[in-house]
Amino acid sequence: MKLNHRNKIRIFFSLFLLFSVYTVVVAVSDTEKPENLPPISYNARKGKLLFQDYNCISCHQIYGLGGYMGPDLTNCYREKGEIVIRHFLKHGSPKMPNYKLSENEIDELTEYLEYIDKTGVYPVTNYKLNWYGTVESLN
Ligand code: HEC
C-alpha cells in the first residue's frame, strides 16, 4: 500500500477507532476481585481503623504495598500465627515501636490481619496475564 495522503488518513482513523474502542472497554470493564470474599467482621473493621490510625503501613506492606522497614503482613496470620502477631503487638521489638495497645486493640488488629490473610496472597507466584493488560492472581 502506497502511503499517500489518503492512506495515511485511513491508518490514522483506524488506529483512532481502535484506541477509542479499547478506551471504552477498559473504562466500562469491572475490576476483577476474588469471588467469595469473606465478610469483614465488626472487630476486623475496627482493627482496620486502628491500622490506619497507627499508620502501620508506613513500615509494613499489605499486598506488597506500603513502607519497607517491616515485613509484608498480607499472610503473616497463616505464616507466623496468632501468637507471634500478638507478641509483636504487645511488646513491639527493637525495630518496631511498642504502641502500648490495650487488649481490645490487640484483638481487633489481630482479627484484621486474619481477615487480610483470607483476602489474598503476597507475593503472587502464579498469575494470568489478560489480553487487555491486567494481571489476575491464581494463587
Ligand atoms: C517503625 C516501623 C514500624 C511500625 C510503625 C510498625 N511496625 Fe510492625 N514491625 C516492624 C519491624 C521492623 C518488624 C520486624 C521486627 C523484627 O524482626 O524485630 C515488625 C514486625 C511486625 C509483625 C510480625 C510480622 C512478622 O512477619 O514477623 C507484626 C504482626 C507487626 N509488625 C504488626 C504491626 C502493626 C499492626 C503495626 C501498627 C499498629 C505495626 N506493626 C507498626 C516495624 C514497624
Residues whose N, C-alpha, C, O or C-beta is under 5 A from the ligand:
A	BS01	HEC	Y54 N55 C56 C59 M69 G70 P71 D72 C76 K80 I85 F88 S93 P94 K95 M96 P97 L109
